[in-house]
């Protein structure tokens, strides 16, 4: 199969055209993850100058404005994003050096108290074992965070942090409720401001929040974090940037068990997650919904992407991006083909 | 409720919605807008603001989840990390220059906010002659209560509200009506589909052509007398009229051609004949003659004798040509 352009032509205008102070919600399910779409957002914002496909990203070149991106990831480490972006031809480490990109790690040390993290900058394989019980100590749901992703990722990120100090900012959840979220917000905002310091007029800052619902799931009401607090947290970050992209899980149990139509009892996490996700969809300018085919697995289709207008959409002029439903296929080499139903 | 005839409803209820949307004479001090992901309240809020501008009403926008100040709003109050008392104070300060103001709080799902906010705006709404428009997202699940003995926010709001407007998407209403007319189960959209990974069902393609655009408003208004009014309205999309349009744009849903298509001619009992190039009807004379025919079984009942009953009685018409030979056979 031929290699695909980094930005699927059908999606280019959706990915590169971000309205001021808008929120884009990317919802994913277990069988259709949003990583590829997040990478395309990264590429649409950062990749045009370094790639040969200049014709695709004419948007930035026409007005001469540069884009900066801050990526806050709660489910994936720096290694993952760096490797995946490299497959698209995007060198995130170099862009971070050029102050165009910043990565905020919300995974590696989220529940490590900051003192232990600073006192033990070099974690070897043997100390990982001792830190694992530490992780579950502050009341995190055991087995909720993917430990397999943490364990191999840790030595890599640690050595990387030594190489490039300041490239990876790590978030820590310490304390309780809003105070803890405020501290994390301050961390992210400081990273945003560091980027802003090198910004010229007309530059746009894009914030990508990858799966903040993990934070909600891992803390919950016992630690004073609920859907309302999370939504407030997102609002606080939104105020600082030009546009925000938010990815979130929308699997059926997390959304529909707490729905008003069903009268079965739902667990707190189901209620909170549904309230958070639906509330975000109400605020969003557009909602990108990823799901698998209803008819089962197919050899040449990975999933369905439905682009809808969110609750925050308002009918304004020069908005020609309609709602549509597309199919996508992720190839073995990481390239993504996006096409309409019935097309190939 | 007894069916009120359409022209009566047209005059009275259109007047009512016009009064409510223009916030005249504080017809409704607290209006509750119940929206969903399938039909957000933003277009209706815009319509409120547009009408307020036309009648030079001061608009205060209390934003719980909006970042950018919408067009035409006089005062914008952001509520992030503010106590309910502070918000009330800020809103009261914004009231000072002008008299009236509708305000909006989207995402009103914080019980502690709710109670104190209603209590605190109550007196200020009274003295400043204000109307409050509140948005409630129907599909956001209710979060667990801190106090189990207090009612949840939605019942409190519906109890307090003087009018409740529930928003529906017109294309969905049409699809559901089409299914109902065929005695099929009504289709559901978006979250109610309960499909994995689907939050929103709205798609341009589903809506079809521009004809089905618009918002259906299901209004429940409580009059001062205590009598309730239930009515369904249609608000056309904002692109179909100019922002300076003064005349009423809202129509009754029953008056819409797509929702209530005009009676087709064949359902009219007066002319139930099939269409053809032949004249299949009878003239008056033909009908008279036909009624004059005595059918054989009437004659047979006389019992005049064997062989007599049941014979064919035939009166020669003037156009009949008597054929001797045929009669002999």
Interface residues (C-beta under 8 A of the other chain):
Chain A: X20 X21 X25 X27 X28 X29 X32 X221 X226 X227 X228 X231 X232 X235 X236 X238 X239 X250 X251 X252 X255 X256 X258 X259 X260 X261 X262 X266 X268 X271 X272 X274 X275 X277 X278 X279 X281 X282 X283 X287 X289 X290 X291 X292 X294 X306 X308 X309 X310 X311 X312 X313 X314 X315 X322 X323 X324 X325
Chain B: X35 X37 X40 X42 X43 X46 X65 X66 X67 X68 X70 X80 X81 X106 X107 X109 X110 X137 X138 X139 X140 X141 X142 X143 X144 X191 X192 X194 X195 X196 X197 X198 X199 X200 X201 X202 X203 X204 X205 X237 X238 X239
